[in-house]
Amino acid sequence: MPVEKPVVEIHTEATELSYDSSVGLRALTKQAQADDVTPASESIYNMGLTKIAWNSGARLRLQGRPVGGSYCWSVTSLDMTVTETTTVYIAQEIEPKSCIWREVRAHELKHVALDKKMFGRLPKEVLPKIKSAVIGAVLFEDGEAAMAYFRQKGEKAMERALVDFSDKRQKEQRSAIDTKEEYARVDAACHKSEWAAVFKLAGLN
């Protein structure tokens, strides 16, 4: 048994938002389908896509007490930081600063804003899972081996927690933003000739 329960803290930070216009409409749509992000309209193409990547790092402190010829190790503190990287993709066939470009960007920035709000809730949501993963004690002769053991447990728990969080994010983004009304608004915001030009560049008409 551990001497005391570990003190676990989860922190979040976000890198600067980046834009990418190097991906074509066809490839962007395939990526969205692979990520299960499909338009809630009659259109089957994705003009834009917001992608999130998470990385986490951990700092641990352990306590070891002699037990026979070995040591009983437990975590006294764990400090984890989750870094969010967001990239907004806009199909390369869309002319920069055009009406469609502005509307697609505005739509994707709605996703970014909701992501920011949800990301602020992440520490509270994942904290119980991380705590349960590092509670306990193990026998190791070597403190470095014990450190590696608990680090792996903490990181695995965070990976699973982020998968669950990502699923929740996807559902909330879809229900709040990717609606038929929103896609209809974007479609109607720009002249049909401009949309036709984009599809022609993509080889779709």
Secondary structure as UniProt FT lines:
FT   STRAND          7..14
FT   STRAND          18..20
FT   HELIX           25..34
FT   TURN            35..36
FT   STRAND          48..67
FT   TURN            68..69
FT   STRAND          70..90
FT   TURN            92..93
FT   TURN            96..97
FT   HELIX           99..119
FT   TURN            120..121
FT   HELIX           122..134
FT   STRAND          137..140
FT   HELIX           143..176
FT   HELIX           180..189
FT   HELIX           192..201
FT   TURN            202..203
//
